[in-house]
Amino acid sequence: MSIKKKFLEISKVGIEFPTPNGPFCALKDVDFTINEGEFVSIIGHSGCGKSTVLNIIAGLYQATSGGVILDGKEVDEPGPDRAVVFQSHALMPWLTVYENVALGVEQVFKGKKTKSEIKEWVEHNLRLVKMDHAMNKKPAEISGGMKQRVGIARCLAMQPKVMLMDEPFGALDALTRANLQDSVMQIQKELNTTIILITHDVDEAVLMSDKIIMMANGPAARVGEILEVDLDRPRERVALSKSDQFNQYRQQVLSFLYERKGVVDIEDEKRKRTIESDDTIDKDKIA
């Protein structure tokens, strides 16, 4: 097995947002590293700050504390080295499939590639996601799954160091979702792209990931647990569903999310404070 290079570091990241009632702490001391070529999922309940972490890595949000280092350089603004695939495909409806991908390529490789090289590169990336047959169609003429393939091609064509995927399969039907998951895993294997996936889906996280980062519930959300997924690739979903190892990983994530919930139980904390308060009162009486 080849040695992977650690090149993305999220160090003690915290962020606060202003509200009428004062600052709201969304994240606190979020800390993890990702190796080059790893597929990492971030999972947790709604409101745990998964997408906020992604937006900080993308440079769309500025951390209040801590920071992000990518390949030795601090991340403090958006850049083409971090491409984002959103749940909504975000394609320009007036442009063709080809033109939507070419738009990003022309911006990133301006002065570096000739027109013919850009054309070849766009078509190459559309072939990777099996959308070269529809390159002259408009977004309204293709399905939701096909639109997401185009969005992935647009990101791949920018040759990012990290691909950030914010629940890109969430709005798709089950069969389309499975097919697109398989395609992304195959592309990641071929290109050794570093991918961070935000998801609510436990099976999706275990199936696709080398590492699963489980977020504790907010406010002041942080990393609760990190699970290394040691399953051979390529991964075949039907075979894995019968695998004891796959189901053990699945159970570990479910246990974190639905039994421990990634946080100290609020009611337990209230009871603890009540007991401590009662103890103090008793001690005062004794004194």
Residue pairs with C-beta under 8 A, 6 or more apart in sequence:
4 35
4 36
4 37
4 38
5 35
5 36
5 37
6 33
6 34
6 35
6 36
7 34
7 35
7 36
7 70
7 71
7 72
7 161
7 194
8 33
8 34
8 57
8 68
8 69
8 70
8 71
8 162
8 194
9 33
9 34
9 68
9 69
10 30
10 31
10 32
10 33
10 34
10 53
10 56
10 57
10 66
10 68
11 31
11 66
11 67
11 68
11 69
12 29
12 30
12 31
12 65
12 66
12 67
13 27
13 29
13 30
13 31
13 53
13 56
13 63
13 65
13 66
13 67
13 68
14 25
14 27
14 28
14 29
14 30
14 63
14 64
14 65
14 66
15 25
15 26
15 27
15 52
15 56
15 61
15 62
15 63
15 64
15 65
16 23
16 24
16 25
16 26
16 64
17 23
17 24
17 26
18 24
24 219
25 219
25 220
26 49
26 52
26 218
26 219
26 220
26 221
27 49
27 52
27 53
27 56
27 63
27 218
27 220
27 221
27 222
28 220
28 221
28 222
29 66
29 222
30 49
30 53
30 66
30 221
30 222
30 223
31 66
31 222
31 223
32 213
32 223
32 226
34 40
34 162
34 194
34 196
34 211
35 194
36 192
36 194
37 192
37 193
37 194
38 194
38 195
38 210
38 211
39 185
39 188
39 194
39 195
39 197
39 208
39 209
39 210
39 211
40 194
40 195
40 196
40 197
40 209
40 210
40 211
40 212
40 213
41 196
41 197
41 198
41 199
41 204
41 205
41 208
41 209
41 211
41 212
41 213
42 50
42 53
42 54
42 196
42 197
42 198
42 199
42 212
42 213
42 215
43 50
43 198
43 199
43 200
43 201
43 202
43 205
43 212
43 213
43 214
43 215
43 253
43 257
44 50
44 214
44 215
44 216
44 217
44 221
44 224
44 257
44 262
45 215
45 217
45 257
45 261
45 262
46 200
47 217
47 218
48 215
48 216
48 217
48 218
48 221
48 262
49 215
49 218
49 221
50 198
50 215
51 166
51 198
52 61
53 215
54 84
54 164
54 166
54 196
54 198
55 61
56 62
56 63
56 68
56 75
57 68
57 70
57 75
57 82
57 162
57 164
57 196
58 78
58 82
58 84
58 164
59 75
59 76
59 77
59 78
59 79
59 82
60 78
62 76
67 74
67 75
68 74
68 75
69 75
70 81
70 82
70 161
70 162
71 81
71 161
75 82
80 104
80 107
80 108
80 158
80 159
80 160
81 160
81 161
81 162
82 160
82 161
82 162
82 164
83 154
83 155
83 156
83 158
83 160
83 162
83 163
83 164
84 155
84 164
84 165
84 166
85 148
85 151
85 152
85 155
85 163
85 164
85 165
85 166
85 168
86 151
86 166
86 168
87 166
87 167
87 168
87 170
87 171
88 171
89 139
89 144
89 147
89 148
89 150
89 151
90 151
91 100
91 139
91 147
91 150
91 151
92 99
92 100
92 103
92 139
93 138
93 139
93 140
94 138
95 103
95 138
95 139
96 135
96 136
96 137
96 138
97 126
97 131
97 134
97 135
97 136
97 137
97 138
97 139
97 142
97 150
98 122
98 123
98 126
98 135
98 136
100 139
100 150
100 154
101 122
101 125
101 126
101 150
101 153
101 154
101 157
102 118
102 119
102 122
103 154
104 154
104 155
104 157
104 158
105 113
105 118
105 121
105 122
105 157
105 158
106 118
108 157
108 158
108 159
109 117
109 118
109 121
113 121
121 157
122 135
122 157
123 132
123 135
125 153
125 154
125 156
125 157
126 132
126 135
126 150
126 153
128 153
128 156
128 187
128 190
129 149
129 150
129 152
129 153
129 156
129 183
129 187
130 149
130 183
131 146
131 149
131 150
131 153
134 141
134 142
134 146
139 147
139 150
142 150
143 176
144 171
144 172
144 176
145 172
145 173
145 176
145 177
145 179
145 180
148 168
148 169
148 172
148 180
149 180
149 183
151 168
152 168
152 183
152 184
152 187
155 163
156 163
156 187
156 191
156 193
160 193
161 194
162 194
162 195
162 196
163 193
163 194
163 195
163 196
164 195
164 196
165 184
165 195
165 196
165 197
165 198
166 198
167 198
167 199
167 200
168 180
168 197
169 177
169 180
169 181
169 199
169 201
169 204
170 199
170 200
172 180
178 237
181 204
181 207
181 208
182 237
184 195
184 208
185 207
185 208
185 233
185 234
185 235
186 234
187 193
188 195
189 233
189 234
197 204
197 205
197 208
197 209
199 205
202 250
202 253
202 254
202 257
203 250
205 212
205 253
206 212
206 229
206 231
206 246
206 249
206 250
206 253
207 235
207 237
207 240
207 246
208 235
209 229
210 228
210 229
211 226
211 227
211 228
211 229
212 226
212 227
212 229
212 249
212 253
213 223
213 226
214 223
214 224
214 225
214 226
214 227
214 253
214 256
214 257
214 262
215 221
215 222
215 223
215 224
215 262
216 222
216 223
216 224
216 261
216 262
216 263
217 261
217 262
217 263
224 256
224 260
224 262
224 263
225 256
225 262
227 249
227 252
227 253
229 249
230 245
231 240
231 243
231 245
231 246
231 249
240 246
256 262
